[in-house]
Amino acid sequence: MTLPKETPSGPVGDNASDRKKRAERAATFSVPDVRRRPDAVTRAVELRTTHGTRTVEIAVSPLATDTAAVDLARRRAEIPPREFRTGEVLPA
C-alpha cells in the first residue's frame, strides 16, 4: 500500500517557508480599495525597508489608525513583511 503524498496541511514537500510565502502573496491580493469612498483622505506614509526608504501616498478612511495606514501602504507598495522595518504617517 502506498501512502498518499497529501497531508491535511498541504503537500508532503510543503514547509513553513512555502506557507509563509503563499500567505504574503495572498495578503497583497486582499488589500481593500478605499479610494472609492467619498470620505477617503490621502495620507503620505514613509516606509523604511532593508533596501532604503520610500514615501507612498494612499487613500484611507478618516477613522483609520496610523498602524492601519502603514500596513496598507506597505501592501500597496508590495513590500514583503520580511523586508519591512518600520513606517510612519507623515504630518499633513
N, C-alpha and C positions, 0 to 999 in steps of 0.2 A: 504494500500500500504506500503510495507516495503522498507526502504531505503537501497541502496547498501552499502556494507562495504568497498568500494574502493573510494578513493578521487583522484583528479588529481596528488597529490604529493605522493601517496602511500596508503597503508592500513590505516584504521582508527586508529589502535593502534600504528602506526608509530610515533615516536617523533624525536626531533633533535638529541638526543644521538644515536639513532639507525642509522640515516642517517650519522652521523659523523663516527661511527664505520665502516659502509659499505664503506665510502669514503676512510678511512685509509687502509682497506683491498684492495680496488681497486688500490690504489696508489702503494702498494708493488708489484702488479702484472704487472704494466705498466713500470717498470724500463728498460730503453734501455740497450742493451748489446753492449758496445763499445769495448769489448775485442777482437773482430774480426777485428777491423780496423787496418790497417798496421801502422798508425801513432799514435796509442794509447800510452799513457805514464802512468806509475804506480805512484800513489801518496799515501803517508801514511796520514791518517786522524785520528785525535784524537777526539773522540766523548764523551761528558760529558752528563750523564743521571742522573735520580733520583736514579739509582742503582749504580753509580760509573762511571769510565772512561774506555773506550775501544778504542783500536787502530785498524783500519781497513785499509788494502791495497786494492786500487781499480784502475782499468784502466779507464782513462778518455781521452778525446780529448785534444791535446795540447792547444787548444783555450778555454777550459772550465775555467770558473771563479772559485775562491775558494768556493764561495757560492754554485755553482752547484756541485762541488766535495763533499762538506759536505753533501748536500741533497742526493746525490746519495749513499754515504757511509751509511747514516742513513737508507735509504730504503733497501740497500743490507743487512745491519745488522738486518733488520726487527725490528727497534726501532720505536714504535708508536710516533707520534708528541707530545702527552700529556706527555710522559716520557723524551723527548729530551730537553736538556737545551741549550747547545752550542757546536760548533765544530770548529776545526782548522786544516788547512792543514799544516803538519809538513815540515820543510825545507828538501830538498833532500840531 
